Amino acid sequence: MKLKSYPLVERGGVLWTYMGPPEHQPPLPEHEWAMVPDSHRFVSKRWQELQLPAGVEGASTRAMSPSCTGTR
């Protein structure tokens, strides 16, 4: 039996892997939140049931509306 394995790297509390051909492997993402020390980062999760197209639009609209329009 032969099993395929992929490199796994932890950065910013997230596990990253690339599952394509090694010669096409991109560099690891350098998101600001992943590069700061653990003491400067807060990680949480949220469960939101939605229908994908409407939910994604609604989530982004709700998240941006107060800061963009000044309303709540």
PDB file with SEQRES, HELIX, SHEET and CRYST1 records, atoms N, CA, C and O in Angstrom:
SEQRES   1 A   72  MET LYS LEU LYS SER TYR PRO LEU VAL GLU ARG GLY GLY          
SEQRES   2 A   72  VAL LEU TRP THR TYR MET GLY PRO PRO GLU HIS GLN PRO          
SEQRES   3 A   72  PRO LEU PRO GLU HIS GLU TRP ALA MET VAL PRO ASP SER          
SEQRES   4 A   72  HIS ARG PHE VAL SER LYS ARG TRP GLN GLU LEU GLN LEU          
SEQRES   5 A   72  PRO ALA GLY VAL GLU GLY ALA SER THR ARG ALA MET SER          
SEQRES   6 A   72  PRO SER CYS THR GLY THR ARG                                  
HELIX    1 AA1 PRO A   22  HIS A   24  5                                   3    
HELIX    2 AA2 GLU A   32  MET A   35  1                                   4    
HELIX    3 AA3 ASP A   38  HIS A   40  5                                   3    
HELIX    4 AA4 LEU A   52  THR A   69  1                                  18    
SHEET    1 AA1 2 LEU A   8  ARG A  11  0                                        
SHEET    2 AA1 2 VAL A  14  THR A  17 -1                                        
CRYST1    1.000    1.000    1.000  90.00  90.00  90.00 P 1           1          
ATOM      1  N   MET A   1       0.843  -1.158   0.000  1.00  0.00           N  
ATOM      2  CA  MET A   1       0.000   0.000   0.000  1.00  0.00           C  
ATOM      3  C   MET A   1       0.898   1.233   0.000  1.00  0.00           C  
ATOM      4  O   MET A   1       1.878   1.302   0.741  1.00  0.00           O  
ATOM      5  N   LYS A   2       0.554   2.189  -0.827  1.00  0.00           N  
ATOM      6  CA  LYS A   2       1.319   3.433  -0.900  1.00  0.00           C  
ATOM      7  C   LYS A   2       0.392   4.585  -0.523  1.00  0.00           C  
ATOM      8  O   LYS A   2      -0.697   4.725  -1.080  1.00  0.00           O  
ATOM      9  N   LEU A   3       0.829   5.400   0.420  1.00  0.00           N  
ATOM     10  CA  LEU A   3       0.046   6.554   0.865  1.00  0.00           C  
ATOM     11  C   LEU A   3       0.749   7.837   0.472  1.00  0.00           C  
ATOM     12  O   LEU A   3       1.973   7.942   0.548  1.00  0.00           O  
ATOM     13  N   LYS A   4      -0.032   8.799   0.056  1.00  0.00           N  
ATOM     14  CA  LYS A   4       0.517  10.102  -0.300  1.00  0.00           C  
ATOM     15  C   LYS A   4       0.482  10.994   0.932  1.00  0.00           C  
ATOM     16  O   LYS A   4      -0.485  10.959   1.693  1.00  0.00           O  
ATOM     17  N   SER A   5       1.502  11.777   1.132  1.00  0.00           N  
ATOM     18  CA  SER A   5       1.514  12.716   2.262  1.00  0.00           C  
ATOM     19  C   SER A   5       1.791  14.124   1.745  1.00  0.00           C  
ATOM     20  O   SER A   5       2.380  14.314   0.681  1.00  0.00           O  
ATOM     21  N   TYR A   6       1.353  15.092   2.521  1.00  0.00           N  
ATOM     22  CA  TYR A   6       1.514  16.495   2.151  1.00  0.00           C  
ATOM     23  C   TYR A   6       2.125  17.251   3.316  1.00  0.00           C  
ATOM     24  O   TYR A   6       1.817  16.948   4.469  1.00  0.00           O  
ATOM     25  N   PRO A   7       2.994  18.239   3.044  1.00  0.00           N  
ATOM     26  CA  PRO A   7       3.571  19.021   4.132  1.00  0.00           C  
ATOM     27  C   PRO A   7       2.487  19.853   4.823  1.00  0.00           C  
ATOM     28  O   PRO A   7       1.593  20.386   4.165  1.00  0.00           O  
ATOM     29  N   LEU A   8       2.569  19.959   6.125  1.00  0.00           N  
ATOM     30  CA  LEU A   8       1.601  20.698   6.928  1.00  0.00           C  
ATOM     31  C   LEU A   8       2.361  21.701   7.788  1.00  0.00           C  
ATOM     32  O   LEU A   8       3.318  21.339   8.473  1.00  0.00           O  
ATOM     33  N   VAL A   9       1.936  22.962   7.752  1.00  0.00           N  
ATOM     34  CA  VAL A   9       2.620  24.022   8.499  1.00  0.00           C  
ATOM     35  C   VAL A   9       1.594  24.778   9.329  1.00  0.00           C  
ATOM     36  O   VAL A   9       0.519  25.109   8.828  1.00  0.00           O  
ATOM     37  N   GLU A  10       1.908  25.056  10.587  1.00  0.00           N  
ATOM     38  CA  GLU A  10       1.042  25.860  11.444  1.00  0.00           C  
ATOM     39  C   GLU A  10       1.528  27.299  11.402  1.00  0.00           C  
ATOM     40  O   GLU A  10       2.711  27.578  11.601  1.00  0.00           O  
ATOM     41  N   ARG A  11       0.593  28.210  11.140  1.00  0.00           N  
ATOM     42  CA  ARG A  11       0.933  29.630  11.145  1.00  0.00           C  
ATOM     43  C   ARG A  11      -0.299  30.396  11.604  1.00  0.00           C  
ATOM     44  O   ARG A  11      -1.355  30.321  10.975  1.00  0.00           O  
ATOM     45  N   GLY A  12      -0.163  31.120  12.684  1.00  0.00           N  
ATOM     46  CA  GLY A  12      -1.270  31.919  13.201  1.00  0.00           C  
ATOM     47  C   GLY A  12      -2.419  31.084  13.734  1.00  0.00           C  
ATOM     48  O   GLY A  12      -3.569  31.521  13.698  1.00  0.00           O  
ATOM     49  N   GLY A  13      -2.123  29.883  14.230  1.00  0.00           N  
ATOM     50  CA  GLY A  13      -3.176  29.030  14.752  1.00  0.00           C  
ATOM     51  C   GLY A  13      -3.965  28.301  13.687  1.00  0.00           C  
ATOM     52  O   GLY A  13      -4.977  27.670  13.993  1.00  0.00           O  
ATOM     53  N   VAL A  14      -3.520  28.376  12.430  1.00  0.00           N  
ATOM     54  CA  VAL A  14      -4.194  27.714  11.312  1.00  0.00           C  
ATOM     55  C   VAL A  14      -3.216  26.726  10.684  1.00  0.00           C  
ATOM     56  O   VAL A  14      -2.031  27.022  10.535  1.00  0.00           O  
ATOM     57  N   LEU A  15      -3.722  25.551  10.317  1.00  0.00           N  
ATOM     58  CA  LEU A  15      -2.885  24.564   9.636  1.00  0.00           C  
ATOM     59  C   LEU A  15      -3.019  24.756   8.137  1.00  0.00           C  
ATOM     60  O   LEU A  15      -4.126  24.785   7.598  1.00  0.00           O  
ATOM     61  N   TRP A  16      -1.883  24.888   7.471  1.00  0.00           N  
ATOM     62  CA  TRP A  16      -1.858  25.140   6.027  1.00  0.00           C  
ATOM     63  C   TRP A  16      -1.206  23.950   5.335  1.00  0.00           C  
ATOM     64  O   TRP A  16      -0.221  23.397   5.825  1.00  0.00           O  
ATOM     65  N   THR A  17      -1.762  23.566   4.198  1.00  0.00           N  
ATOM     66  CA  THR A  17      -1.140  22.531   3.381  1.00  0.00           C  
ATOM     67  C   THR A  17      -1.390  22.838   1.906  1.00  0.00           C  
ATOM     68  O   THR A  17      -2.369  23.497   1.555  1.00  0.00           O  
ATOM     69  N   TYR A  18      -0.517  22.366   1.073  1.00  0.00           N  
ATOM     70  CA  TYR A  18      -0.701  22.471  -0.372  1.00  0.00           C  
ATOM     71  C   TYR A  18      -0.756  21.043  -0.899  1.00  0.00           C  
ATOM     72  O   TYR A  18       0.143  20.244  -0.637  1.00  0.00           O  
ATOM     73  N   MET A  19      -1.807  20.723  -1.638  1.00  0.00           N  
ATOM     74  CA  MET A  19      -2.023  19.353  -2.079  1.00  0.00           C  
ATOM     75  C   MET A  19      -1.764  19.155  -3.572  1.00  0.00           C  
ATOM     76  O   MET A  19      -2.124  18.123  -4.137  1.00  0.00           O  
ATOM     77  N   GLY A  20      -1.146  20.136  -4.199  1.00  0.00           N  
ATOM     78  CA  GLY A  20      -0.835  20.018  -5.620  1.00  0.00           C  
ATOM     79  C   GLY A  20       0.582  19.528  -5.831  1.00  0.00           C  
ATOM     80  O   GLY A  20       1.246  19.096  -4.890  1.00  0.00           O  
ATOM     81  N   PRO A  21       1.041  19.597  -7.064  1.00  0.00           N  
ATOM     82  CA  PRO A  21       2.399  19.153  -7.376  1.00  0.00           C  
ATOM     83  C   PRO A  21       3.438  20.029  -6.669  1.00  0.00           C  
ATOM     84  O   PRO A  21       3.299  21.252  -6.650  1.00  0.00           O  
ATOM     85  N   PRO A  22       4.464  19.426  -6.096  1.00  0.00           N  
ATOM     86  CA  PRO A  22       5.474  20.191  -5.355  1.00  0.00           C  
ATOM     87  C   PRO A  22       6.109  21.327  -6.163  1.00  0.00           C  
ATOM     88  O   PRO A  22       6.453  22.370  -5.607  1.00  0.00           O  
ATOM     89  N   GLU A  23       6.262  21.125  -7.465  1.00  0.00           N  
ATOM     90  CA  GLU A  23       6.908  22.167  -8.276  1.00  0.00           C  
ATOM     91  C   GLU A  23       6.034  23.410  -8.447  1.00  0.00           C  
ATOM     92  O   GLU A  23       6.525  24.450  -8.886  1.00  0.00           O  
ATOM     93  N   HIS A  24       4.750  23.316  -8.106  1.00  0.00           N  
ATOM     94  CA  HIS A  24       3.844  24.467  -8.205  1.00  0.00           C  
ATOM     95  C   HIS A  24       3.450  25.035  -6.845  1.00  0.00           C  
ATOM     96  O   HIS A  24       2.578  25.899  -6.757  1.00  0.00           O  
ATOM     97  N   GLN A  25       4.097  24.546  -5.780  1.00  0.00           N  
ATOM     98  CA  GLN A  25       3.718  24.984  -4.434  1.00  0.00           C  
ATOM     99  C   GLN A  25       3.989  26.478  -4.230  1.00  0.00           C  
ATOM    100  O   GLN A  25       5.122  26.934  -4.389  1.00  0.00           O  
ATOM    101  N   PRO A  26       2.941  27.238  -3.877  1.00  0.00           N  
ATOM    102  CA  PRO A  26       3.125  28.676  -3.638  1.00  0.00           C  
ATOM    103  C   PRO A  26       3.726  28.910  -2.254  1.00  0.00           C  
ATOM    104  O   PRO A  26       3.732  28.000  -1.424  1.00  0.00           O  
ATOM    105  N   PRO A  27       4.231  30.112  -1.995  1.00  0.00           N  
ATOM    106  CA  PRO A  27       4.726  30.411  -0.653  1.00  0.00           C  
ATOM    107  C   PRO A  27       3.562  30.459   0.341  1.00  0.00           C  
ATOM    108  O   PRO A  27       2.409  30.647  -0.046  1.00  0.00           O  
ATOM    109  N   LEU A  28       3.874  30.289   1.604  1.00  0.00           N  
ATOM    110  CA  LEU A  28       2.840  30.382   2.635  1.00  0.00           C  
ATOM    111  C   LEU A  28       2.246  31.781   2.651  1.00  0.00           C  
ATOM    112  O   LEU A  28       2.951  32.753   2.378  1.00  0.00           O  
ATOM    113  N   PRO A  29       0.958  31.899   2.967  1.00  0.00           N  
ATOM    114  CA  PRO A  29       0.350  33.230   3.057  1.00  0.00           C  
ATOM    115  C   PRO A  29       0.981  34.019   4.200  1.00  0.00           C  
ATOM    116  O   PRO A  29       1.326  33.454   5.238  1.00  0.00           O  
ATOM    117  N   GLU A  30       1.124  35.284   4.011  1.00  0.00           N  
ATOM    118  CA  GLU A  30       1.699  36.144   5.048  1.00  0.00           C  
ATOM    119  C   GLU A  30       0.674  37.165   5.506  1.00  0.00           C  
ATOM    120  O   GLU A  30       0.934  38.368   5.501  1.00  0.00           O  
ATOM    121  N   HIS A  31      -0.517  36.665   5.910  1.00  0.00           N  
ATOM    122  CA  HIS A  31      -1.552  37.547   6.433  1.00  0.00           C  
ATOM    123  C   HIS A  31      -1.050  38.174   7.736  1.00  0.00           C  
ATOM    124  O   HIS A  31      -0.394  37.514   8.542  1.00  0.00           O  
ATOM    125  N   GLU A  32      -1.365  39.446   7.928  1.00  0.00           N  
ATOM    126  CA  GLU A  32      -0.886  40.159   9.112  1.00  0.00           C  
ATOM    127  C   GLU A  32      -1.294  39.453  10.398  1.00  0.00           C  
ATOM    128  O   GLU A  32      -0.485  39.332  11.318  1.00  0.00           O  
ATOM    129  N   TRP A  33      -2.556  38.978  10.476  1.00  0.00           N  
ATOM    130  CA  TRP A  33      -3.033  38.324  11.689  1.00  0.00           C  
ATOM    131  C   TRP A  33      -2.276  37.043  11.999  1.00  0.00           C  
ATOM    132  O   TRP A  33      -2.218  36.624  13.155  1.00  0.00           O  
ATOM    133  N   ALA A  34      -1.696  36.418  10.988  1.00  0.00           N  
ATOM    134  CA  ALA A  34      -0.963  35.172  11.201  1.00  0.00           C  
ATOM    135  C   ALA A  34       0.497  35.415  11.562  1.00  0.00           C  
ATOM    136  O   ALA A  34       1.179  34.493  12.008  1.00  0.00           O  
ATOM    137  N   MET A  35       0.984  36.622  11.380  1.00  0.00           N  
ATOM    138  CA  MET A  35       2.397  36.910  11.607  1.00  0.00           C  
ATOM    139  C   MET A  35       2.676  37.530  12.977  1.00  0.00           C  
ATOM    140  O   MET A  35       3.831  37.623  13.392  1.00  0.00           O  
ATOM    141  N   VAL A  36       1.627  37.953  13.678  1.00  0.00           N  
ATOM    142  CA  VAL A  36       1.832  38.571  14.992  1.00  0.00           C  
ATOM    143  C   VAL A  36       1.937  37.488  16.057  1.00  0.00           C  
ATOM    144  O   VAL A  36       1.494  36.361  15.837  1.00  0.00           O  
ATOM    145  N   PRO A  37       2.523  37.818  17.219  1.00  0.00           N  
ATOM    146  CA  PRO A  37       2.620  36.828  18.301  1.00  0.00           C  
ATOM    147  C   PRO A  37       1.234  36.406  18.793  1.00  0.00           C  
ATOM    148  O   PRO A  37       0.262  37.144  18.637  1.00  0.00           O  
ATOM    149  N   ASP A  38       1.154  35.232  19.379  1.00  0.00           N  
ATOM    150  CA  ASP A  38      -0.126  34.726  19.897  1.00  0.00           C  
ATOM    151  C   ASP A  38      -0.789  35.707  20.854  1.00  0.00           C  
ATOM    152  O   ASP A  38      -2.016  35.792  20.900  1.00  0.00           O  
ATOM    153  N   SER A  39      -0.002  36.439  21.611  1.00  0.00           N  
ATOM    154  CA  SER A  39      -0.561  37.379  22.590  1.00  0.00           C  
ATOM    155  C   SER A  39      -1.275  38.557  21.927  1.00  0.00           C  
ATOM    156  O   SER A  39      -2.010  39.287  22.592  1.00  0.00           O  
ATOM    157  N   HIS A  40      -1.067  38.748  20.634  1.00  0.00           N  
ATOM    158  CA  HIS A  40      -1.696  39.852  19.904  1.00  0.00           C  
ATOM    159  C   HIS A  40      -2.833  39.384  18.984  1.00  0.00           C  
ATOM    160  O   HIS A  40      -3.309  40.138  18.135  1.00  0.00           O  
ATOM    161  N   ARG A  41      -3.258  38.123  19.170  1.00  0.00           N  
ATOM    162  CA  ARG A  41      -4.253  37.551  18.270  1.00  0.00           C  
ATOM    163  C   ARG A  41      -5.351  36.885  19.092  1.00  0.00           C  
ATOM    164  O   ARG A  41      -5.075  36.244  20.106  1.00  0.00           O  
ATOM    165  N   PHE A  42      -6.598  37.042  18.648  1.00  0.00           N  
ATOM    166  CA  PHE A  42      -7.742  36.372  19.258  1.00  0.00           C  
ATOM    167  C   PHE A  42      -8.430  35.557  18.176  1.00  0.00           C  
ATOM    168  O   PHE A  42      -8.850  36.102  17.155  1.00  0.00           O  
ATOM    169  N   VAL A  43      -8.544  34.263  18.393  1.00  0.00           N  
ATOM    170  CA  VAL A  43      -9.150  33.378  17.414  1.00  0.00           C  
ATOM    171  C   VAL A  43     -10.476  32.880  17.973  1.00  0.00           C  
ATOM    172  O   VAL A  43     -10.553  32.447  19.123  1.00  0.00           O  
ATOM    173  N   SER A  44     -11.510  32.944  17.155  1.00  0.00           N  
ATOM    174  CA  SER A  44     -12.815  32.439  17.564  1.00  0.00           C  
ATOM    175  C   SER A  44     -13.482  31.780  16.363  1.00  0.00           C  
ATOM    176  O   SER A  44     -12.975  31.848  15.243  1.00  0.00           O  
ATOM    177  N   LYS A  45     -14.612  31.147  16.606  1.00  0.00           N  
ATOM    178  CA  LYS A  45     -15.374  30.579  15.497  1.00  0.00           C  
ATOM    179  C   LYS A  45     -16.835  30.933  15.685  1.00  0.00           C  
ATOM    180  O   LYS A  45     -17.287  31.220  16.793  1.00  0.00           O  
ATOM    181  N   ARG A  46     -17.560  30.907  14.584  1.00  0.00           N  
ATOM    182  CA  ARG A  46     -18.970  31.274  14.600  1.00  0.00           C  
ATOM    183  C   ARG A  46     -19.727  30.324  13.682  1.00  0.00           C  
ATOM    184  O   ARG A  46     -19.263  30.020  12.582  1.00  0.00           O  
ATOM    185  N   TRP A  47     -20.876  29.858  14.121  1.00  0.00           N  
ATOM    186  CA  TRP A  47     -21.729  29.006  13.307  1.00  0.00           C  
ATOM    187  C   TRP A  47     -22.864  29.851  12.771  1.00  0.00           C  
ATOM    188  O   TRP A  47     -23.590  30.475  13.545  1.00  0.00           O  
ATOM    189  N   GLN A  48     -23.026  29.881  11.475  1.00  0.00           N  
ATOM    190  CA  GLN A  48     -24.090  30.654  10.852  1.00  0.00           C  
ATOM    191  C   GLN A  48     -24.710  29.808   9.759  1.00  0.00           C  
ATOM    192  O   GLN A  48     -24.061  29.473   8.768  1.00  0.00           O  
ATOM    193  N   GLU A  49     -25.986  29.465   9.951  1.00  0.00           N  
ATOM    194  CA  GLU A  49     -26.687  28.714   8.919  1.00  0.00           C  
ATOM    195  C   GLU A  49     -27.191  29.699   7.878  1.00  0.00           C  
ATOM    196  O   GLU A  49     -27.772  30.728   8.224  1.00  0.00           O  
ATOM    197  N   LEU A  50     -26.969  29.387   6.592  1.00  0.00           N  
ATOM    198  CA  LEU A  50     -27.387  30.295   5.532  1.00  0.00           C  
ATOM    199  C   LEU A  50     -27.469  29.567   4.212  1.00  0.00           C  
ATOM    200  O   LEU A  50     -26.925  28.475   4.045  1.00  0.00           O  
ATOM    201  N   GLN A  51     -28.149  30.183   3.295  1.00  0.00           N  
ATOM    202  CA  GLN A  51     -28.098  29.727   1.912  1.00  0.00           C  
ATOM    203  C   GLN A  51     -26.945  30.497   1.299  1.00  0.00           C  
ATOM    204  O   GLN A  51     -26.925  31.727   1.353  1.00  0.00           O  
ATOM    205  N   LEU A  52     -26.015  29.816   0.735  1.00  0.00           N  
ATOM    206  CA  LEU A  52     -24.734  30.419   0.373  1.00  0.00           C  
ATOM    207  C   LEU A  52     -24.806  31.755  -0.347  1.00  0.00           C  
ATOM    208  O   LEU A  52     -24.270  32.722   0.194  1.00  0.00           O  
ATOM    209  N   PRO A  53     -25.416  31.901  -1.513  1.00  0.00           N  
ATOM    210  CA  PRO A  53     -25.366  33.215  -2.189  1.00  0.00           C  
ATOM    211  C   PRO A  53     -25.991  34.343  -1.364  1.00  0.00           C  
ATOM    212  O   PRO A  53     -25.388  35.404  -1.203  1.00  0.00           O  
ATOM    213  N   ALA A  54     -27.191  34.115  -0.846  1.00  0.00           N  
ATOM    214  CA  ALA A  54     -27.861  35.169  -0.080  1.00  0.00           C  
ATOM    215  C   ALA A  54     -27.143  35.419   1.235  1.00  0.00           C  
ATOM    216  O   ALA A  54     -27.012  36.566   1.663  1.00  0.00           O  
ATOM    217  N   GLY A  55     -26.677  34.359   1.878  1.00  0.00           N  
ATOM    218  CA  GLY A  55     -26.010  34.504   3.168  1.00  0.00           C  
ATOM    219  C   GLY A  55     -24.695  35.252   3.078  1.00  0.00           C  
ATOM    220  O   GLY A  55     -24.392  36.090   3.927  1.00  0.00           O  
ATOM    221  N   VAL A  56     -23.928  34.956   2.069  1.00  0.00           N  
ATOM    222  CA  VAL A  56     -22.641  35.629   1.909  1.00  0.00           C  
ATOM    223  C   VAL A  56     -22.857  37.115   1.627  1.00  0.00           C  
ATOM    224  O   VAL A  56     -22.176  37.966   2.201  1.00  0.00           O  
ATOM    225  N   GLU A  57     -23.805  37.423   0.744  1.00  0.00           N  
ATOM    226  CA  GLU A  57     -24.099  38.831   0.466  1.00  0.00           C  
ATOM    227  C   GLU A  57     -24.588  39.529   1.728  1.00  0.00           C  
ATOM    228  O   GLU A  57     -24.137  40.628   2.051  1.00  0.00           O  
ATOM    229  N   GLY A  58     -25.511  38.887   2.441  1.00  0.00           N  
ATOM    230  CA  GLY A  58     -26.057  39.482   3.654  1.00  0.00           C  
ATOM    231  C   GLY A  58     -25.016  39.653   4.732  1.00  0.00           C  
ATOM    232  O   GLY A  58     -25.009  40.668   5.428  1.00  0.00           O  
ATOM    233  N   ALA A  59     -24.122  38.668   4.887  1.00  0.00           N  
ATOM    234  CA  ALA A  59     -23.096  38.750   5.921  1.00  0.00           C  
ATOM    235  C   ALA A  59     -22.140  39.907   5.638  1.00  0.00           C  
ATOM    236  O   ALA A  59     -21.762  40.646   6.548  1.00  0.00           O  
ATOM    237  N   SER A  60     -21.752  40.059   4.370  1.00  0.00           N  
ATOM    238  CA  SER A  60     -20.825  41.152   4.056  1.00  0.00           C  
ATOM    239  C   SER A  60     -21.518  42.504   4.162  1.00  0.00           C  
ATOM    240  O   SER A  60     -20.911  43.485   4.590  1.00  0.00           O  
ATOM    241  N   THR A  61     -22.786  42.556   3.773  1.00  0.00           N  
ATOM    242  CA  THR A  61     -23.523  43.812   3.857  1.00  0.00           C  
ATOM    243  C   THR A  61     -23.722  44.220   5.313  1.00  0.00           C  
ATOM    244  O   THR A  61     -23.506  45.376   5.676  1.00  0.00           O  
ATOM    245  N   ARG A  62     -24.134  43.268   6.138  1.00  0.00           N  
ATOM    246  CA  ARG A  62     -24.341  43.573   7.558  1.00  0.00           C  
ATOM    247  C   ARG A  62     -23.031  43.969   8.232  1.00  0.00           C  
ATOM    248  O   ARG A  62     -23.014  44.863   9.078  1.00  0.00           O  
ATOM    249  N   ALA A  63     -21.953  43.322   7.868  1.00  0.00           N  
ATOM    250  CA  ALA A  63     -20.675  43.617   8.507  1.00  0.00           C  
ATOM    251  C   ALA A  63     -20.159  44.996   8.113  1.00  0.00           C  
ATOM    252  O   ALA A  63     -19.508  45.669   8.912  1.00  0.00           O  
ATOM    253  N   MET A  64     -20.447  45.417   6.883  1.00  0.00           N  
ATOM    254  CA  MET A  64     -19.891  46.672   6.393  1.00  0.00           C  
ATOM    255  C   MET A  64     -20.815  47.865   6.630  1.00  0.00           C  
ATOM    256  O   MET A  64     -20.339  48.995   6.743  1.00  0.00           O  
ATOM    257  N   SER A  65     -22.116  47.636   6.705  1.00  0.00           N  
ATOM    258  CA  SER A  65     -23.072  48.748   6.778  1.00  0.00           C  
ATOM    259  C   SER A  65     -22.798  49.750   7.887  1.00  0.00           C  
ATOM    260  O   SER A  65     -22.727  50.945   7.602  1.00  0.00           O  
ATOM    261  N   PRO A  66     -22.638  49.325   9.150  1.00  0.00           N  
ATOM    262  CA  PRO A  66     -22.444  50.330  10.204  1.00  0.00           C  
ATOM    263  C   PRO A  66     -21.202  51.188   9.992  1.00  0.00           C  
ATOM    264  O   PRO A  66     -21.238  52.398  10.215  1.00  0.00           O  
ATOM    265  N   SER A  67     -20.099  50.565   9.562  1.00  0.00           N  
ATOM    266  CA  SER A  67     -18.870  51.343   9.410  1.00  0.00           C  
ATOM    267  C   SER A  67     -18.914  52.226   8.152  1.00  0.00           C  
ATOM    268  O   SER A  67     -18.326  53.308   8.133  1.00  0.00           O  
ATOM    269  N   CYS A  68     -19.602  51.768   7.114  1.00  0.00           N  
ATOM    270  CA  CYS A  68     -19.648  52.538   5.869  1.00  0.00           C  
ATOM    271  C   CYS A  68     -20.684  53.656   5.906  1.00  0.00           C  
ATOM    272  O   CYS A  68     -20.469  54.740   5.363  1.00  0.00           O  
ATOM    273  N   THR A  69     -21.810  53.374   6.555  1.00  0.00           N  
ATOM    274  CA  THR A  69     -22.898  54.356   6.513  1.00  0.00           C  
ATOM    275  C   THR A  69     -23.052  55.131   7.814  1.00  0.00           C  
ATOM    276  O   THR A  69     -23.742  56.149   7.856  1.00  0.00           O  
ATOM    277  N   GLY A  70     -22.411  54.651   8.878  1.00  0.00           N  
ATOM    278  CA  GLY A  70     -22.549  55.329  10.166  1.00  0.00           C  
ATOM    279  C   GLY A  70     -23.839  54.982  10.882  1.00  0.00           C  
ATOM    280  O   GLY A  70     -24.157  55.589  11.905  1.00  0.00           O  
ATOM    281  N   THR A  71     -24.595  54.009  10.363  1.00  0.00           N  
ATOM    282  CA  THR A  71     -25.853  53.600  11.008  1.00  0.00           C  
ATOM    283  C   THR A  71     -25.661  52.278  11.693  1.00  0.00           C  
ATOM    284  O   THR A  71     -24.671  51.583  11.467  1.00  0.00           O  
ATOM    285  N   ARG A  72     -26.614  51.931  12.535  1.00  0.00           N  
ATOM    286  CA  ARG A  72     -26.569  50.638  13.214  1.00  0.00           C  
ATOM    287  C   ARG A  72     -27.754  49.808  12.877  1.00  0.00           C  
ATOM    288  O   ARG A  72     -27.879  48.684  13.364  1.00  0.00           O  
TER     289      ARG A  72                                                      
END                                                                             
